Amino acid sequence: MTMAITIYHNARCGTSRNTLAAIREAGHEPQVVDYLVNPPTRDTLIRLIQEAGITAREAVRSKETVFTELGLGQPGVGDDALLDAMVAHPILIERPFVVTPKGVRLCRPFTRVNEVL
């Protein structure tokens, strides 16, 4: 039986590709959201982060140039600023988030997807 699965995917990311492959190898065909083209709303992003049991800081990609350019690593930068930056610059959203009826996970490493399959 196939369950409804959504992956917030970046095809240029190896971890995201591996996660998508693991979902398919488990017999599921997920809804694939290219979050760079169709980014989640701020409310959706907040929900994903909360349901994954992580913080906004854990959900932001600190290796991206724009992270440094915006000064997001500075002390005192709070969740609201991080969320605003991720909404304005979706490349800052860590990937991939996977949503299933069993929960939400930020699948880094990609094997974390098994927790919700």
N, C-alpha and C positions, 0 to 999 in steps of 0.2 A: 504494500500500500504506500503510495506516494504522499508525503506531507508537504504542506505549503512552506517553502523556504525562500527567503530573499537574501541575496548577497550584495552588499555595497562594494563594488568591484572596480579595480583599476587594472586593466589588461597589461599595463607596463610593469606591474609589480609581480615578482616571482612568488611571493607569499600568497598573494591574492589568486594567482593562477593555480597554485598548488591546492589552495582551499577549494576552489571551484572544481578542480579535478577530483578531489576527495569526496565532495558532495555527489558528483556524478557517479563515481565508482561505488558509492553506497546505494545507487539505484534511484537517485532523485534528480529531477530537472528543476533547478531553482529559477526564480525570477532574478535576472541579473540587472542590477541598477548601476550604470556607469555614473558614479557619483560626481565625477568631474563635469559631466554634461548635465546631469539631473541631480544636483546636490540636495541633501535633505534640508528641510526647513530647520530653523533653530529649535522649535518644539520637538521635532522628530529626532534631532541630534541629541537633545537633552534626554529624551526617552531612551534612545539607544545606549547612551552612556550609563544612565541609571540602571537599566535592566541588565546591562553587562556587569554591573557591580564594580565599575571603575570610576576614576575621577576625570574631569575635563583635561587635566594635565597629562594623564595616561592616554588620552584619546587624541592628543595633538602630536603631529610629526615634527619633532624638534630638529631633524636633519635638513629640513627644507630651508632654502635661502631666505624666503619671506619670513620665516620664524625669527631669524636673527635681525632682518631688516626692520621688523615691527617691534623689536625689543621684548619679545614674549618670554624670554628666559630671565628677565630681570626680576629681582626680588619684589614682591608685592603685586605682581601681575596675577589677578584673580580669575576665577572661573568665567565671569561675565566677559572679560576681555578676551579670554581664550575662545569662548564660544562665538563671540562676534567675529573674531579673526577666522575661525573655521568656516563660518557661514559666508564671509566675504571672500575667502580664499580656500575653496574646498580641497586643494592639494595638501592643506594642513591637517586634514582628517586622516588619522591612522586607519589602516586598512588591513584586512577586510572585516567589516562587521557582518555577521550572519544572524538572521532572525529565523527561528523555527518555533513550532508550538511548544517545544521543550525549553525555550529560552533564547537569550541573546548573548553572543560572545564576540569579542574582538579576537580574531583568530591569528594571534601571533604567539607562539608558532602556529602554523596551519593545522597541526594536529589537534588544537583546541576545538576544532569543529566537531570532533567526535563526541564531545560533551553534550552537544545538543542535537545529534542525529539519532 
